[in-house]
């Protein structure tokens, strides 16, 4: 929780690229650590860097982590879905990432 509080206290997450955002969210969700402020801050940062979410795993980890943590952010899911469809990159998704992404959108709605 100390690290999460430190991240929340940062002014901006400019140094967090999509992989860092998604990995951090994934780690907290996997560890079952609930920290709504952390998820809110990181989700907002992800929205600001949406054009950089080009790797399927970053995309998948982000939405999966939010859904797993029970973190509701309709704007994030809406924008991520539109971005994902615009990438036309289904062929780049590993089956597990595609499955996790599908589960996340079904669970978050």
Secondary structure, 3 states (H helix, E strand, C coil): CHHHHHHHHCCCCCCCCHHHHHHHHHHHHHCCCCCHHHHHHHHHHHHHCHHHCCCHHHHHHHHHHHHHCCCCCHHHHHHHHHHHHHHCCHHHCCHHHHHHHHHHHHHHC
